[in-house]
């Protein structure tokens, strides 16, 4: 039994909450992550690097969203 954190479940949960907050920003994050995945596959990157880059791509605008919330 794997007792570690399942990153897929974490990302699904975060995405669900993010989508309720801002659907357009959520879609943008998913698109950037998908494009990153395609690039990584074309570059034949190892799984750990690919996973890290896709996750980073998905979260790349989260700090901007936080700043928007604080301003409004």
Predicted model as a PDB file, atoms N, CA, C, CB and O in Angstrom, pLDDT in the B-factor column:
MODEL        1                                                                  
ATOM      1  N   UNK A   1       0.832  -1.189   0.000  1.00 47.00           N  
ATOM      2  CA  UNK A   1       0.000   0.000   0.000  1.00 47.00           C  
ATOM      3  C   UNK A   1       0.873   1.248   0.000  1.00 47.00           C  
ATOM      4  CB  UNK A   1      -0.945   0.000   1.210  1.00 47.00           C  
ATOM      5  O   UNK A   1       1.775   1.382   0.828  1.00 47.00           O  
ATOM      6  N   UNK A   2       0.607   2.150  -0.919  1.00 54.00           N  
ATOM      7  CA  UNK A   2       1.367   3.386  -1.032  1.00 54.00           C  
ATOM      8  C   UNK A   2       0.823   4.405  -0.034  1.00 54.00           C  
ATOM      9  CB  UNK A   2       1.307   3.943  -2.479  1.00 54.00           C  
ATOM     10  O   UNK A   2      -0.323   4.840  -0.146  1.00 54.00           O  
ATOM     11  N   UNK A   3       1.644   4.783   0.938  1.00 65.00           N  
ATOM     12  CA  UNK A   3       1.224   5.756   1.941  1.00 65.00           C  
ATOM     13  C   UNK A   3       1.664   7.163   1.588  1.00 65.00           C  
ATOM     14  CB  UNK A   3       1.769   5.378   3.296  1.00 65.00           C  
ATOM     15  O   UNK A   3       1.417   8.100   2.348  1.00 65.00           O  
ATOM     16  N   UNK A   4       2.318   7.323   0.435  1.00 66.00           N  
ATOM     17  CA  UNK A   4       2.778   8.637   0.009  1.00 66.00           C  
ATOM     18  C   UNK A   4       1.641   9.470  -0.549  1.00 66.00           C  
ATOM     19  CB  UNK A   4       3.873   8.500  -1.026  1.00 66.00           C  
ATOM     20  O   UNK A   4       0.536   8.976  -0.774  1.00 66.00           O  
ATOM     21  N   UNK A   5       1.924  10.709  -0.760  1.00 69.00           N  
ATOM     22  CA  UNK A   5       0.960  11.653  -1.309  1.00 69.00           C  
ATOM     23  C   UNK A   5       0.742  11.359  -2.787  1.00 69.00           C  
ATOM     24  CB  UNK A   5       1.438  13.108  -1.107  1.00 69.00           C  
ATOM     25  O   UNK A   5       1.705  11.232  -3.544  1.00 69.00           O  
ATOM     26  N   UNK A   6      -0.500  11.251  -3.195  1.00 75.00           N  
ATOM     27  CA  UNK A   6      -0.830  11.010  -4.597  1.00 75.00           C  
ATOM     28  C   UNK A   6      -0.984  12.369  -5.276  1.00 75.00           C  
ATOM     29  CB  UNK A   6      -2.139  10.143  -4.743  1.00 75.00           C  
ATOM     30  O   UNK A   6      -1.996  13.046  -5.096  1.00 75.00           O  
ATOM     31  N   UNK A   7       0.013  12.761  -6.048  1.00 74.00           N  
ATOM     32  CA  UNK A   7       0.033  14.081  -6.661  1.00 74.00           C  
ATOM     33  C   UNK A   7      -1.130  14.281  -7.627  1.00 74.00           C  
ATOM     34  CB  UNK A   7       1.346  14.297  -7.383  1.00 74.00           C  
ATOM     35  O   UNK A   7      -1.628  15.397  -7.774  1.00 74.00           O  
ATOM     36  N   UNK A   8      -1.561  13.221  -8.280  1.00 76.00           N  
ATOM     37  CA  UNK A   8      -2.698  13.340  -9.199  1.00 76.00           C  
ATOM     38  C   UNK A   8      -3.949  13.756  -8.451  1.00 76.00           C  
ATOM     39  CB  UNK A   8      -2.942  12.016  -9.935  1.00 76.00           C  
ATOM     40  O   UNK A   8      -4.679  14.637  -8.906  1.00 76.00           O  
ATOM     41  N   UNK A   9      -4.209  13.129  -7.298  1.00 82.00           N  
ATOM     42  CA  UNK A   9      -5.388  13.494  -6.505  1.00 82.00           C  
ATOM     43  C   UNK A   9      -5.277  14.914  -5.964  1.00 82.00           C  
ATOM     44  CB  UNK A   9      -5.577  12.510  -5.348  1.00 82.00           C  
ATOM     45  O   UNK A   9      -6.269  15.641  -5.917  1.00 82.00           O  
ATOM     46  N   UNK A  10      -4.089  15.305  -5.560  1.00 81.00           N  
ATOM     47  CA  UNK A  10      -3.888  16.666  -5.062  1.00 81.00           C  
ATOM     48  C   UNK A  10      -4.170  17.674  -6.173  1.00 81.00           C  
ATOM     49  CB  UNK A  10      -2.448  16.845  -4.520  1.00 81.00           C  
ATOM     50  O   UNK A  10      -4.864  18.666  -5.953  1.00 81.00           O  
ATOM     51  N   UNK A  11      -3.638  17.425  -7.351  1.00 81.00           N  
ATOM     52  CA  UNK A  11      -3.846  18.357  -8.464  1.00 81.00           C  
ATOM     53  C   UNK A  11      -5.312  18.411  -8.890  1.00 81.00           C  
ATOM     54  CB  UNK A  11      -2.976  17.958  -9.656  1.00 81.00           C  
ATOM     55  O   UNK A  11      -5.808  19.480  -9.245  1.00 81.00           O  
ATOM     56  N   UNK A  12      -6.006  17.285  -8.862  1.00 83.00           N  
ATOM     57  CA  UNK A  12      -7.440  17.281  -9.186  1.00 83.00           C  
ATOM     58  C   UNK A  12      -8.225  18.122  -8.185  1.00 83.00           C  
ATOM     59  CB  UNK A  12      -7.985  15.842  -9.207  1.00 83.00           C  
ATOM     60  O   UNK A  12      -9.135  18.858  -8.566  1.00 83.00           O  
ATOM     61  N   UNK A  13      -7.877  18.013  -6.921  1.00 85.00           N  
ATOM     62  CA  UNK A  13      -8.558  18.786  -5.883  1.00 85.00           C  
ATOM     63  C   UNK A  13      -8.276  20.270  -6.035  1.00 85.00           C  
ATOM     64  CB  UNK A  13      -8.132  18.312  -4.494  1.00 85.00           C  
ATOM     65  O   UNK A  13      -9.189  21.093  -5.963  1.00 85.00           O  
ATOM     66  N   UNK A  14      -7.012  20.612  -6.245  1.00 83.00           N  
ATOM     67  CA  UNK A  14      -6.640  22.024  -6.432  1.00 83.00           C  
ATOM     68  C   UNK A  14      -7.325  22.577  -7.671  1.00 83.00           C  
ATOM     69  CB  UNK A  14      -5.099  22.184  -6.551  1.00 83.00           C  
ATOM     70  O   UNK A  14      -7.843  23.694  -7.646  1.00 83.00           O  
ATOM     71  N   UNK A  15      -7.335  21.818  -8.743  1.00 81.00           N  
ATOM     72  CA  UNK A  15      -7.955  22.273  -9.984  1.00 81.00           C  
ATOM     73  C   UNK A  15      -9.450  22.513  -9.800  1.00 81.00           C  
ATOM     74  CB  UNK A  15      -7.721  21.254 -11.099  1.00 81.00           C  
ATOM     75  O   UNK A  15      -9.990  23.488 -10.322  1.00 81.00           O  
ATOM     76  N   UNK A  16     -10.110  21.646  -9.074  1.00 86.00           N  
ATOM     77  CA  UNK A  16     -11.540  21.798  -8.818  1.00 86.00           C  
ATOM     78  C   UNK A  16     -11.824  23.100  -8.069  1.00 86.00           C  
ATOM     79  CB  UNK A  16     -12.070  20.599  -8.019  1.00 86.00           C  
ATOM     80  O   UNK A  16     -12.755  23.830  -8.411  1.00 86.00           O  
ATOM     81  N   UNK A  17     -11.023  23.383  -7.055  1.00 83.00           N  
ATOM     82  CA  UNK A  17     -11.207  24.632  -6.299  1.00 83.00           C  
ATOM     83  C   UNK A  17     -10.860  25.842  -7.162  1.00 83.00           C  
ATOM     84  CB  UNK A  17     -10.339  24.626  -5.021  1.00 83.00           C  
ATOM     85  O   UNK A  17     -11.570  26.847  -7.142  1.00 83.00           O  
ATOM     86  N   UNK A  18      -9.783  25.745  -7.908  1.00 80.00           N  
ATOM     87  CA  UNK A  18      -9.328  26.838  -8.770  1.00 80.00           C  
ATOM     88  C   UNK A  18     -10.381  27.163  -9.829  1.00 80.00           C  
ATOM     89  CB  UNK A  18      -7.990  26.473  -9.443  1.00 80.00           C  
ATOM     90  O   UNK A  18     -10.620  28.330 -10.139  1.00 80.00           O  
ATOM     91  N   UNK A  19     -11.001  26.130 -10.375  1.00 83.00           N  
ATOM     92  CA  UNK A  19     -12.015  26.309 -11.405  1.00 83.00           C  
ATOM     93  C   UNK A  19     -13.214  27.086 -10.865  1.00 83.00           C  
ATOM     94  CB  UNK A  19     -12.465  24.951 -11.948  1.00 83.00           C  
ATOM     95  O   UNK A  19     -13.817  27.881 -11.585  1.00 83.00           O  
ATOM     96  N   UNK A  20     -13.553  26.860  -9.613  1.00 84.00           N  
ATOM     97  CA  UNK A  20     -14.669  27.594  -8.995  1.00 84.00           C  
ATOM     98  C   UNK A  20     -14.306  29.056  -8.766  1.00 84.00           C  
ATOM     99  CB  UNK A  20     -15.072  26.940  -7.662  1.00 84.00           C  
ATOM    100  O   UNK A  20     -15.175  29.928  -8.771  1.00 84.00           O  
ATOM    101  N   UNK A  21     -13.028  29.317  -8.566  1.00 79.00           N  
ATOM    102  CA  UNK A  21     -12.551  30.673  -8.321  1.00 79.00           C  
ATOM    103  C   UNK A  21     -12.482  31.480  -9.623  1.00 79.00           C  
ATOM    104  CB  UNK A  21     -11.173  30.636  -7.646  1.00 79.00           C  
ATOM    105  O   UNK A  21     -12.957  32.614  -9.681  1.00 79.00           O  
ATOM    106  N   UNK A  22     -11.892  30.893 -10.656  1.00 80.00           N  
ATOM    107  CA  UNK A  22     -11.699  31.602 -11.918  1.00 80.00           C  
ATOM    108  C   UNK A  22     -11.539  30.583 -13.045  1.00 80.00           C  
ATOM    109  CB  UNK A  22     -10.459  32.547 -11.845  1.00 80.00           C  
ATOM    110  O   UNK A  22     -10.452  30.044 -13.255  1.00 80.00           O  
ATOM    111  N   UNK A  23     -12.622  30.324 -13.762  1.00 84.00           N  
ATOM    112  CA  UNK A  23     -12.606  29.300 -14.811  1.00 84.00           C  
ATOM    113  C   UNK A  23     -11.618  29.614 -15.931  1.00 84.00           C  
ATOM    114  CB  UNK A  23     -13.991  29.142 -15.395  1.00 84.00           C  
ATOM    115  O   UNK A  23     -10.951  28.716 -16.445  1.00 84.00           O  
ATOM    116  N   UNK A  24     -11.524  30.891 -16.307  1.00 85.00           N  
ATOM    117  CA  UNK A  24     -10.602  31.260 -17.395  1.00 85.00           C  
ATOM    118  C   UNK A  24      -9.148  31.044 -16.997  1.00 85.00           C  
ATOM    119  CB  UNK A  24     -10.814  32.722 -17.799  1.00 85.00           C  
ATOM    120  O   UNK A  24      -8.357  30.517 -17.779  1.00 85.00           O  
ATOM    121  N   UNK A  25      -8.801  31.449 -15.787  1.00 83.00           N  
ATOM    122  CA  UNK A  25      -7.430  31.260 -15.311  1.00 83.00           C  
ATOM    123  C   UNK A  25      -7.117  29.774 -15.160  1.00 83.00           C  
ATOM    124  CB  UNK A  25      -7.217  31.989 -13.969  1.00 83.00           C  
ATOM    125  O   UNK A  25      -6.005  29.329 -15.445  1.00 83.00           O  
ATOM    126  N   UNK A  26      -8.099  29.025 -14.714  1.00 83.00           N  
ATOM    127  CA  UNK A  26      -7.913  27.577 -14.567  1.00 83.00           C  
ATOM    128  C   UNK A  26      -7.663  26.943 -15.931  1.00 83.00           C  
ATOM    129  CB  UNK A  26      -9.148  26.927 -13.890  1.00 83.00           C  
ATOM    130  O   UNK A  26      -6.754  26.126 -16.081  1.00 83.00           O  
ATOM    131  N   UNK A  27      -8.456  27.312 -16.912  1.00 88.00           N  
ATOM    132  CA  UNK A  27      -8.274  26.775 -18.266  1.00 88.00           C  
ATOM    133  C   UNK A  27      -6.891  27.139 -18.796  1.00 88.00           C  
ATOM    134  CB  UNK A  27      -9.372  27.308 -19.220  1.00 88.00           C  
ATOM    135  O   UNK A  27      -6.218  26.306 -19.402  1.00 88.00           O  
ATOM    136  N   UNK A  28      -6.471  28.368 -18.574  1.00 89.00           N  
ATOM    137  CA  UNK A  28      -5.134  28.802 -19.011  1.00 89.00           C  
ATOM    138  C   UNK A  28      -4.052  27.928 -18.368  1.00 89.00           C  
ATOM    139  CB  UNK A  28      -4.899  30.297 -18.654  1.00 89.00           C  
ATOM    140  O   UNK A  28      -3.133  27.475 -19.051  1.00 89.00           O  
ATOM    141  N   UNK A  29      -4.158  27.693 -17.072  1.00 88.00           N  
ATOM    142  CA  UNK A  29      -3.163  26.867 -16.370  1.00 88.00           C  
ATOM    143  C   UNK A  29      -3.126  25.452 -16.939  1.00 88.00           C  
ATOM    144  CB  UNK A  29      -3.471  26.818 -14.861  1.00 88.00           C  
ATOM    145  O   UNK A  29      -2.052  24.879 -17.120  1.00 88.00           O  
ATOM    146  N   UNK A  30      -4.297  24.893 -17.220  1.00 89.00           N  
ATOM    147  CA  UNK A  30      -4.348  23.549 -17.801  1.00 89.00           C  
ATOM    148  C   UNK A  30      -3.728  23.527 -19.197  1.00 89.00           C  
ATOM    149  CB  UNK A  30      -5.796  23.050 -17.863  1.00 89.00           C  
ATOM    150  O   UNK A  30      -3.028  22.580 -19.554  1.00 89.00           O  
ATOM    151  N   UNK A  31      -3.986  24.567 -19.978  1.00 92.00           N  
ATOM    152  CA  UNK A  31      -3.419  24.630 -21.325  1.00 92.00           C  
ATOM    153  C   UNK A  31      -1.898  24.726 -21.292  1.00 92.00           C  
ATOM    154  CB  UNK A  31      -3.996  25.819 -22.084  1.00 92.00           C  
ATOM    155  O   UNK A  31      -1.209  24.064 -22.069  1.00 92.00           O  
ATOM    156  N   UNK A  32      -1.379  25.556 -20.385  1.00 93.00           N  
ATOM    157  CA  UNK A  32       0.073  25.710 -20.260  1.00 93.00           C  
ATOM    158  C   UNK A  32       0.695  24.382 -19.807  1.00 93.00           C  
ATOM    159  CB  UNK A  32       0.423  26.853 -19.254  1.00 93.00           C  
ATOM    160  O   UNK A  32       1.736  23.975 -20.324  1.00 93.00           O  
ATOM    161  N   UNK A  33       0.062  23.718 -18.853  1.00 91.00           N  
ATOM    162  CA  UNK A  33       0.572  22.425 -18.381  1.00 91.00           C  
ATOM    163  C   UNK A  33       0.548  21.392 -19.505  1.00 91.00           C  
ATOM    164  CB  UNK A  33      -0.256  21.922 -17.180  1.00 91.00           C  
ATOM    165  O   UNK A  33       1.495  20.620 -19.657  1.00 91.00           O  
ATOM    166  N   UNK A  34      -0.521  21.372 -20.286  1.00 92.00           N  
ATOM    167  CA  UNK A  34      -0.620  20.423 -21.406  1.00 92.00           C  
ATOM    168  C   UNK A  34       0.461  20.685 -22.453  1.00 92.00           C  
ATOM    169  CB  UNK A  34      -2.010  20.508 -22.059  1.00 92.00           C  
ATOM    170  O   UNK A  34       1.105  19.753 -22.935  1.00 92.00           O  
ATOM    171  N   UNK A  35       0.656  21.951 -22.801  1.00 96.00           N  
ATOM    172  CA  UNK A  35       1.705  22.285 -23.778  1.00 96.00           C  
ATOM    173  C   UNK A  35       3.091  21.906 -23.249  1.00 96.00           C  
ATOM    174  CB  UNK A  35       1.664  23.790 -24.117  1.00 96.00           C  
ATOM    175  O   UNK A  35       3.946  21.434 -23.998  1.00 96.00           O  
ATOM    176  N   UNK A  36       3.294  22.121 -21.956  1.00 95.00           N  
ATOM    177  CA  UNK A  36       4.559  21.730 -21.341  1.00 95.00           C  
ATOM    178  C   UNK A  36       4.766  20.232 -21.436  1.00 95.00           C  
ATOM    179  CB  UNK A  36       4.608  22.175 -19.883  1.00 95.00           C  
ATOM    180  O   UNK A  36       5.867  19.769 -21.732  1.00 95.00           O  
ATOM    181  N   UNK A  37       3.710  19.475 -21.184  1.00 93.00           N  
ATOM    182  CA  UNK A  37       3.782  18.017 -21.301  1.00 93.00           C  
ATOM    183  C   UNK A  37       4.155  17.597 -22.722  1.00 93.00           C  
ATOM    184  CB  UNK A  37       2.442  17.382 -20.899  1.00 93.00           C  
ATOM    185  O   UNK A  37       5.006  16.729 -22.914  1.00 93.00           O  
ATOM    186  N   UNK A  38       3.522  18.210 -23.705  1.00 96.00           N  
ATOM    187  CA  UNK A  38       3.827  17.875 -25.106  1.00 96.00           C  
ATOM    188  C   UNK A  38       5.291  18.188 -25.442  1.00 96.00           C  
ATOM    189  CB  UNK A  38       2.889  18.651 -26.061  1.00 96.00           C  
ATOM    190  O   UNK A  38       5.964  17.401 -26.108  1.00 96.00           O  
ATOM    191  N   UNK A  39       5.768  19.329 -24.980  1.00 97.00           N  
ATOM    192  CA  UNK A  39       7.166  19.709 -25.235  1.00 97.00           C  
ATOM    193  C   UNK A  39       8.113  18.713 -24.570  1.00 97.00           C  
ATOM    194  CB  UNK A  39       7.448  21.146 -24.717  1.00 97.00           C  
ATOM    195  O   UNK A  39       9.087  18.266 -25.176  1.00 97.00           O  
ATOM    196  N   UNK A  40       7.814  18.372 -23.319  1.00 95.00           N  
ATOM    197  CA  UNK A  40       8.660  17.414 -22.586  1.00 95.00           C  
ATOM    198  C   UNK A  40       8.710  16.061 -23.294  1.00 95.00           C  
ATOM    199  CB  UNK A  40       8.141  17.231 -21.148  1.00 95.00           C  
ATOM    200  O   UNK A  40       9.767  15.435 -23.377  1.00 95.00           O  
ATOM    201  N   UNK A  41       7.564  15.617 -23.802  1.00 94.00           N  
ATOM    202  CA  UNK A  41       7.536  14.334 -24.519  1.00 94.00           C  
ATOM    203  C   UNK A  41       8.356  14.411 -25.802  1.00 94.00           C  
ATOM    204  CB  UNK A  41       6.085  13.927 -24.844  1.00 94.00           C  
ATOM    205  O   UNK A  41       9.073  13.471 -26.145  1.00 94.00           O  
ATOM    206  N   UNK A  42       8.248  15.534 -26.509  1.00 97.00           N  
ATOM    207  CA  UNK A  42       9.031  15.707 -27.739  1.00 97.00           C  
ATOM    208  C   UNK A  42      10.520  15.758 -27.466  1.00 97.00           C  
ATOM    209  CB  UNK A  42       8.606  16.970 -28.459  1.00 97.00           C  
ATOM    210  O   UNK A  42      11.326  15.369 -28.310  1.00 97.00           O  
ATOM    211  N   UNK A  43      10.888  16.239 -26.280  1.00 97.00           N  
ATOM    212  CA  UNK A  43      12.301  16.331 -25.910  1.00 97.00           C  
ATOM    213  C   UNK A  43      12.777  15.058 -25.218  1.00 97.00           C  
ATOM    214  CB  UNK A  43      12.533  17.539 -24.999  1.00 97.00           C  
ATOM    215  O   UNK A  43      13.936  14.959 -24.816  1.00 97.00           O  
ATOM    216  N   UNK A  44      11.879  14.087 -25.081  1.00 95.00           N  
ATOM    217  CA  UNK A  44      12.200  12.792 -24.478  1.00 95.00           C  
ATOM    218  C   UNK A  44      12.792  12.931 -23.070  1.00 95.00           C  
ATOM    219  CB  UNK A  44      13.173  12.037 -25.370  1.00 95.00           C  
ATOM    220  O   UNK A  44      13.795  12.298 -22.740  1.00 95.00           O  
ATOM    221  N   UNK A  45      12.154  13.767 -22.253  1.00 95.00           N  
ATOM    222  CA  UNK A  45      12.628  13.981 -20.882  1.00 95.00           C  
ATOM    223  C   UNK A  45      12.237  12.817 -19.980  1.00 95.00           C  
ATOM    224  CB  UNK A  45      12.065  15.293 -20.319  1.00 95.00           C  
ATOM    225  O   UNK A  45      11.257  12.116 -20.234  1.00 95.00           O  
ATOM    226  N   UNK A  46      13.012  12.627 -18.935  1.00 95.00           N  
ATOM    227  CA  UNK A  46      12.688  11.567 -17.984  1.00 95.00           C  
ATOM    228  C   UNK A  46      11.409  11.931 -17.218  1.00 95.00           C  
ATOM    229  CB  UNK A  46      13.870  11.333 -17.000  1.00 95.00           C  
ATOM    230  O   UNK A  46      11.028  13.100 -17.162  1.00 95.00           O  
ATOM    231  N   UNK A  47      10.756  10.934 -16.634  1.00 92.00           N  
ATOM    232  CA  UNK A  47       9.459  11.114 -15.981  1.00 92.00           C  
ATOM    233  C   UNK A  47       9.495  12.124 -14.836  1.00 92.00           C  
ATOM    234  CB  UNK A  47       8.967   9.790 -15.462  1.00 92.00           C  
ATOM    235  O   UNK A  47       8.591  12.952 -14.724  1.00 92.00           O  
ATOM    236  N   UNK A  48      10.504  12.075 -13.996  1.00 91.00           N  
ATOM    237  CA  UNK A  48      10.568  12.994 -12.859  1.00 91.00           C  
ATOM    238  C   UNK A  48      10.679  14.444 -13.319  1.00 91.00           C  
ATOM    239  CB  UNK A  48      11.751  12.641 -11.958  1.00 91.00           C  
ATOM    240  O   UNK A  48       9.995  15.321 -12.790  1.00 91.00           O  
ATOM    241  N   UNK A  49      11.528  14.693 -14.290  1.00 94.00           N  
ATOM    242  CA  UNK A  49      11.677  16.046 -14.819  1.00 94.00           C  
ATOM    243  C   UNK A  49      10.393  16.501 -15.482  1.00 94.00           C  
ATOM    244  CB  UNK A  49      12.839  16.115 -15.813  1.00 94.00           C  
ATOM    245  O   UNK A  49       9.931  17.621 -15.260  1.00 94.00           O  
ATOM    246  N   UNK A  50       9.821  15.635 -16.290  1.00 93.00           N  
ATOM    247  CA  UNK A  50       8.569  15.951 -16.978  1.00 93.00           C  
ATOM    248  C   UNK A  50       7.469  16.283 -15.974  1.00 93.00           C  
ATOM    249  CB  UNK A  50       8.135  14.778 -17.872  1.00 93.00           C  
ATOM    250  O   UNK A  50       6.770  17.284 -16.132  1.00 93.00           O  
ATOM    251  N   UNK A  51       7.308  15.455 -14.944  1.00 90.00           N  
ATOM    252  CA  UNK A  51       6.276  15.698 -13.933  1.00 90.00           C  
ATOM    253  C   UNK A  51       6.494  17.014 -13.207  1.00 90.00           C  
ATOM    254  CB  UNK A  51       6.246  14.560 -12.929  1.00 90.00           C  
ATOM    255  O   UNK A  51       5.546  17.765 -12.977  1.00 90.00           O  
ATOM    256  N   UNK A  52       7.734  17.294 -12.848  1.00 92.00           N  
ATOM    257  CA  UNK A  52       8.048  18.544 -12.147  1.00 92.00           C  
ATOM    258  C   UNK A  52       7.731  19.758 -13.017  1.00 92.00           C  
ATOM    259  CB  UNK A  52       9.526  18.568 -11.732  1.00 92.00           C  
ATOM    260  O   UNK A  52       7.169  20.741 -12.534  1.00 92.00           O  
ATOM    261  N   UNK A  53       8.085  19.692 -14.278  1.00 93.00           N  
ATOM    262  CA  UNK A  53       7.841  20.822 -15.171  1.00 93.00           C  
ATOM    263  C   UNK A  53       6.354  21.034 -15.440  1.00 93.00           C  
ATOM    264  CB  UNK A  53       8.574  20.612 -16.482  1.00 93.00           C  
ATOM    265  O   UNK A  53       5.893  22.173 -15.515  1.00 93.00           O  
ATOM    266  N   UNK A  54       5.608  19.953 -15.584  1.00 91.00           N  
ATOM    267  CA  UNK A  54       4.165  20.066 -15.814  1.00 91.00           C  
ATOM    268  C   UNK A  54       3.478  20.668 -14.587  1.00 91.00           C  
ATOM    269  CB  UNK A  54       3.554  18.681 -16.148  1.00 91.00           C  
ATOM    270  O   UNK A  54       2.596  21.516 -14.725  1.00 91.00           O  
ATOM    271  N   UNK A  55       3.869  20.243 -13.412  1.00 90.00           N  
ATOM    272  CA  UNK A  55       3.296  20.797 -12.182  1.00 90.00           C  
ATOM    273  C   UNK A  55       3.655  22.276 -12.052  1.00 90.00           C  
ATOM    274  CB  UNK A  55       3.795  20.011 -10.945  1.00 90.00           C  
ATOM    275  O   UNK A  55       2.798  23.096 -11.719  1.00 90.00           O  
ATOM    276  N   UNK A  56       4.900  22.615 -12.309  1.00 91.00           N  
ATOM    277  CA  UNK A  56       5.317  24.015 -12.252  1.00 91.00           C  
ATOM    278  C   UNK A  56       4.555  24.856 -13.271  1.00 91.00           C  
ATOM    279  CB  UNK A  56       6.826  24.134 -12.495  1.00 91.00           C  
ATOM    280  O   UNK A  56       4.161  25.985 -12.978  1.00 91.00           O  
ATOM    281  N   UNK A  57       4.348  24.316 -14.452  1.00 92.00           N  
ATOM    282  CA  UNK A  57       3.603  25.033 -15.485  1.00 92.00           C  
ATOM    283  C   UNK A  57       2.172  25.287 -15.039  1.00 92.00           C  
ATOM    284  CB  UNK A  57       3.614  24.247 -16.801  1.00 92.00           C  
ATOM    285  O   UNK A  57       1.628  26.370 -15.257  1.00 92.00           O  
ATOM    286  N   UNK A  58       1.565  24.286 -14.415  1.00 89.00           N  
ATOM    287  CA  UNK A  58       0.182  24.447 -13.945  1.00 89.00           C  
ATOM    288  C   UNK A  58       0.080  25.562 -12.902  1.00 89.00           C  
ATOM    289  CB  UNK A  58      -0.340  23.122 -13.354  1.00 89.00           C  
ATOM    290  O   UNK A  58      -0.862  26.354 -12.932  1.00 89.00           O  
ATOM    291  N   UNK A  59       1.039  25.625 -11.986  1.00 87.00           N  
ATOM    292  CA  UNK A  59       0.985  26.590 -10.887  1.00 87.00           C  
ATOM    293  C   UNK A  59       1.612  27.949 -11.225  1.00 87.00           C  
ATOM    294  CB  UNK A  59       1.676  26.012  -9.685  1.00 87.00           C  
ATOM    295  O   UNK A  59       1.697  28.817 -10.356  1.00 87.00           O  
ATOM    296  N   UNK A  60       2.048  28.143 -12.463  1.00 86.00           N  
ATOM    297  CA  UNK A  60       2.842  29.333 -12.787  1.00 86.00           C  
ATOM    298  C   UNK A  60       2.133  30.662 -12.528  1.00 86.00           C  
ATOM    299  CB  UNK A  60       3.246  29.276 -14.217  1.00 86.00           C  
ATOM    300  O   UNK A  60       2.817  31.658 -12.290  1.00 86.00           O  
ATOM    301  N   UNK A  61       0.824  30.729 -12.561  1.00 79.00           N  
ATOM    302  CA  UNK A  61       0.111  31.991 -12.363  1.00 79.00           C  
ATOM    303  C   UNK A  61      -0.567  32.110 -11.000  1.00 79.00           C  
ATOM    304  CB  UNK A  61      -0.916  32.154 -13.437  1.00 79.00           C  
ATOM    305  O   UNK A  61      -1.295  33.074 -10.763  1.00 79.00           O  
ATOM    306  N   UNK A  62      -0.350  31.176 -10.122  1.00 76.00           N  
ATOM    307  CA  UNK A  62      -1.049  31.216  -8.839  1.00 76.00           C  
ATOM    308  C   UNK A  62      -0.727  32.474  -8.035  1.00 76.00           C  
ATOM    309  CB  UNK A  62      -0.698  29.991  -8.024  1.00 76.00           C  
ATOM    310  O   UNK A  62      -1.617  33.025  -7.386  1.00 76.00           O  
ATOM    311  N   UNK A  63       0.502  32.934  -8.062  1.00 68.00           N  
ATOM    312  CA  UNK A  63       0.833  34.138  -7.293  1.00 68.00           C  
ATOM    313  C   UNK A  63       0.149  35.362  -7.893  1.00 68.00           C  
ATOM    314  CB  UNK A  63       2.359  34.350  -7.248  1.00 68.00           C  
ATOM    315  O   UNK A  63      -0.212  36.281  -7.158  1.00 68.00           O  
ATOM    316  N   UNK A  64      -0.033  35.395  -9.190  1.00 66.00           N  
ATOM    317  CA  UNK A  64      -0.741  36.508  -9.824  1.00 66.00           C  
ATOM    318  C   UNK A  64      -2.198  36.516  -9.389  1.00 66.00           C  
ATOM    319  CB  UNK A  64      -0.641  36.418 -11.362  1.00 66.00           C  
ATOM    320  O   UNK A  64      -2.767  37.580  -9.148  1.00 66.00           O  
ATOM    321  N   UNK A  65      -2.800  35.350  -9.287  1.00 56.00           N  
ATOM    322  CA  UNK A  65      -4.185  35.251  -8.831  1.00 56.00           C  
ATOM    323  C   UNK A  65      -4.322  35.764  -7.406  1.00 56.00           C  
ATOM    324  CB  UNK A  65      -4.679  33.802  -8.921  1.00 56.00           C  
ATOM    325  O   UNK A  65      -5.290  36.452  -7.083  1.00 56.00           O  
ATOM    326  N   UNK A  66      -3.369  35.438  -6.560  1.00 53.00           N  
ATOM    327  CA  UNK A  66      -3.398  35.890  -5.173  1.00 53.00           C  
ATOM    328  C   UNK A  66      -3.321  37.416  -5.132  1.00 53.00           C  
ATOM    329  CB  UNK A  66      -2.231  35.258  -4.361  1.00 53.00           C  
ATOM    330  O   UNK A  66      -4.030  38.045  -4.346  1.00 53.00           O  
ATOM    331  N   UNK A  67      -2.485  38.010  -5.955  1.00 49.00           N  
ATOM    332  CA  UNK A  67      -2.335  39.452  -5.966  1.00 49.00           C  
ATOM    333  C   UNK A  67      -3.617  40.119  -6.447  1.00 49.00           C  
ATOM    334  CB  UNK A  67      -1.156  39.862  -6.848  1.00 49.00           C  
ATOM    335  O   UNK A  67      -3.995  41.170  -5.931  1.00 49.00           O  
ATOM    336  N   UNK A  68      -4.286  39.530  -7.418  1.00 48.00           N  
ATOM    337  CA  UNK A  68      -5.536  40.071  -7.920  1.00 48.00           C  
ATOM    338  C   UNK A  68      -6.591  40.066  -6.809  1.00 48.00           C  
ATOM    339  CB  UNK A  68      -6.024  39.263  -9.144  1.00 48.00           C  
ATOM    340  O   UNK A  68      -7.344  41.028  -6.659  1.00 48.00           O  
ATOM    341  N   UNK A  69      -6.641  38.992  -6.042  1.00 49.00           N  
ATOM    342  CA  UNK A  69      -7.612  38.883  -4.949  1.00 49.00           C  
ATOM    343  C   UNK A  69      -7.350  39.937  -3.889  1.00 49.00           C  
ATOM    344  CB  UNK A  69      -7.566  37.484  -4.322  1.00 49.00           C  
ATOM    345  O   UNK A  69      -8.292  40.529  -3.363  1.00 49.00           O  
ATOM    346  N   UNK A  70      -6.106  40.180  -3.571  1.00 47.00           N  
ATOM    347  CA  UNK A  70      -5.757  41.148  -2.529  1.00 47.00           C  
ATOM    348  C   UNK A  70      -6.123  42.559  -2.969  1.00 47.00           C  
ATOM    349  CB  UNK A  70      -4.256  41.068  -2.192  1.00 47.00           C  
ATOM    350  O   UNK A  70      -6.604  43.358  -2.165  1.00 47.00           O  
ATOM    351  N   UNK A  71      -5.898  42.865  -4.234  1.00 46.00           N  
ATOM    352  CA  UNK A  71      -6.174  44.206  -4.756  1.00 46.00           C  
ATOM    353  C   UNK A  71      -7.676  44.478  -4.750  1.00 46.00           C  
ATOM    354  CB  UNK A  71      -5.608  44.361  -6.186  1.00 46.00           C  
ATOM    355  O   UNK A  71      -8.109  45.571  -4.383  1.00 46.00           O  
ATOM    356  N   UNK A  72      -8.462  43.500  -5.149  1.00 47.00           N  
ATOM    357  CA  UNK A  72      -9.911  43.673  -5.191  1.00 47.00           C  
ATOM    358  C   UNK A  72     -10.457  43.503  -3.819  1.00 47.00           C  
ATOM    359  CB  UNK A  72     -10.573  42.692  -6.156  1.00 47.00           C  
ATOM    360  O   UNK A  72     -11.668  43.608  -3.619  1.00 47.00           O  
TER     361      UNK A  72                                                      
ENDMDL                                                                          
END                                                                             
